[in-house]
Protein backbone atom coordinates (compact mmCIF):
# COMPACT_ATOMS: atom_id res chain seq x y z
CA UNK A 1 0.00 0.00 0.00
CA UNK A 2 2.75 2.43 0.95
CA UNK A 3 4.75 1.58 -2.17
CA UNK A 4 1.68 2.16 -4.34
CA UNK A 5 1.03 5.55 -2.76
CA UNK A 6 4.70 6.57 -3.07
CA UNK A 7 4.88 5.41 -6.67
CA UNK A 8 1.67 7.27 -7.48
CA UNK A 9 3.13 10.44 -6.00
CA UNK A 10 6.30 10.06 -8.07
CA UNK A 11 4.73 9.15 -11.42
CA UNK A 12 1.57 11.17 -11.00
CA UNK A 13 3.23 14.57 -11.11
CA UNK A 14 3.19 16.64 -14.28
CA UNK A 15 6.97 17.01 -14.30
CA UNK A 16 7.54 13.24 -14.19
CA UNK A 17 4.90 12.65 -16.86
CA UNK A 18 6.68 15.20 -19.04
CA UNK A 19 10.04 13.53 -18.46
CA UNK A 20 8.59 10.13 -19.37
CA UNK A 21 6.91 11.49 -22.52
CA UNK A 22 9.93 13.45 -23.78
CA UNK A 23 12.41 10.66 -23.09
CA UNK A 24 10.11 8.21 -24.90
CA UNK A 25 9.93 10.62 -27.85
CA UNK A 26 13.72 11.04 -27.85
CA UNK A 27 14.25 7.26 -27.70
CA UNK A 28 11.89 6.76 -30.66
CA UNK A 29 13.64 9.45 -32.67
CA UNK A 30 17.07 8.12 -31.77
CA UNK A 31 16.10 4.52 -32.58
CA UNK A 32 14.98 5.69 -36.01
CA UNK A 33 18.30 7.50 -36.50
CA UNK A 34 20.41 4.47 -35.56
CA UNK A 35 18.05 2.16 -37.51
CA UNK A 36 17.39 -0.19 -34.62
CA UNK A 37 15.27 -2.46 -36.82
CA UNK A 38 18.44 -3.59 -38.64
CA UNK A 39 20.01 -5.11 -35.51
CA UNK A 40 19.60 -8.55 -33.97
CA UNK A 41 18.45 -7.75 -30.44
CA UNK A 42 17.94 -10.89 -28.35
CA UNK A 43 17.47 -11.81 -24.73
CA UNK A 44 14.74 -13.03 -22.47
CA UNK A 45 14.30 -9.71 -20.66
CA UNK A 46 14.82 -7.45 -23.67
CA UNK A 47 11.75 -5.58 -24.93
CA UNK A 48 10.91 -6.06 -28.60
CA UNK A 49 12.39 -2.86 -30.00
CA UNK A 50 11.48 -3.71 -33.59
CA UNK A 51 10.86 -0.17 -34.83
CA UNK A 52 10.58 3.41 -33.62
CA UNK A 53 6.91 3.11 -32.67
CA UNK A 54 7.51 0.07 -30.50
CA UNK A 55 10.40 1.88 -28.79
CA UNK A 56 8.12 4.86 -28.11
CA UNK A 57 5.29 2.71 -26.72
CA UNK A 58 7.52 0.47 -24.59
CA UNK A 59 9.42 3.41 -23.10
CA UNK A 60 6.23 5.41 -22.55
CA UNK A 61 4.32 2.59 -20.87
CA UNK A 62 7.16 0.84 -19.02
CA UNK A 63 9.61 3.70 -18.58
CA UNK A 64 11.35 2.46 -15.43
CA UNK A 65 12.43 -0.76 -17.17
CA UNK A 66 12.48 0.05 -20.88
CA UNK A 67 14.30 3.40 -20.90
CA UNK A 68 17.42 1.98 -19.20
CA UNK A 69 17.15 -1.12 -21.43
CA UNK A 70 17.03 1.12 -24.51
CA UNK A 71 20.11 3.05 -23.34
CA UNK A 72 22.05 -0.20 -22.82
CA UNK A 73 21.02 -1.56 -26.23
CA UNK A 74 21.84 1.79 -27.87
CA UNK A 75 25.31 1.77 -26.33
CA UNK A 76 25.97 -1.76 -27.56
CA UNK A 77 24.80 -0.85 -31.07
CA UNK A 78 27.05 2.21 -31.19
CA UNK A 79 30.03 0.16 -29.95
CA UNK A 80 29.35 -2.51 -32.59
CA UNK A 81 28.64 -5.29 -30.09
CA UNK A 82 25.16 -6.14 -31.42
CA UNK A 83 25.29 -7.70 -34.90
CA UNK A 84 23.09 -6.79 -37.84
CA UNK A 85 20.17 -9.06 -38.71
CA UNK A 86 20.45 -11.42 -41.64
CA UNK A 87 18.48 -10.57 -44.77
CA UNK A 88 15.96 -13.36 -44.11
CA UNK A 89 15.17 -12.37 -40.50
Number of C-alpha atoms within 10 A of each C-alpha: 6 7 8 9 10 11 11 11 11 13 14 12 10 10 11 13 14 12 14 20 18 14 17 26 19 15 22 24 16 15 22 15 10 13 14 21 16 15 17 14 18 11 7 5 9 13 18 14 24 16 15 21 17 15 26 25 17 20 27 22 13 14 19 11 14 23 20 12 17 22 12 11 19 18 13 13 19 10 9 10 10 16 12 14 12 9 6 4 6
